[in-house]
Every structure is written in C-alpha cells, then in structure tokens.
Amino acid sequence: MLEPNQGSNKTASASHKQAASDHEACAKHHHEAANMHDNDKADEAKMSSRAAMDCCDKATKQSTTACGCSAN
C-alpha cells in the first residue's frame, strides 16, 4: 500500500530529475557555443546557440512543473 504522498513524491522526483537533465543538455550547448566562438566558428556557434535556446525553453518549463509538484 502506498503512503499518502508517495505517488506525488515519485512524480516530483521524476520531474526534478528531468529538469536537471534538461538543464545539463542546455549547458552542453552553451559550452559548445563558447568553444565555437573561441575558435572563430560563427556559424557553428550560431547553431549551438539556437540549440541552447531550445533546451533552455524546455528546461524552464520542466523546472516550473517540478517546482510546482514540490510546492503543493
């Protein structure tokens, strides 16, 4: 038998893990963009920057969901 909040705790945990994973993917793209700028590869930097923006949007939404699960 599940304890009263056990199901919601698992949902919150999964949401936080996904948010962390999304933020890590975003950071990877930011590092790639920085490296491309360091190597004067503007087109590659632009692609990495766009990927970072997409990841950031996804990560922000997931963070909102995760924190909302914990705040309730």
C-alpha positions, 0 to 999 in steps of 0.5 A: 500500500502506498503512503499518502504522498508517495505517488506525488513524491515519485512524480516530483522526483521524476520531474526534478530529475528531468529538469536537471537533465534538461538543464545539463543538455542546455549547458552542453550547448552553451559550452559548445557555443563558447568553444565555437566562438573561441575558435572563430566558428560563427556559424557553428556557434550560431547553431549551438546557440539556437540549440541552447535556446531550445533546451533552455525553453524546455528546461524552464518549463520542466523546472516550473512543473517540478517546482510546482509538484514540490510546492503543493 
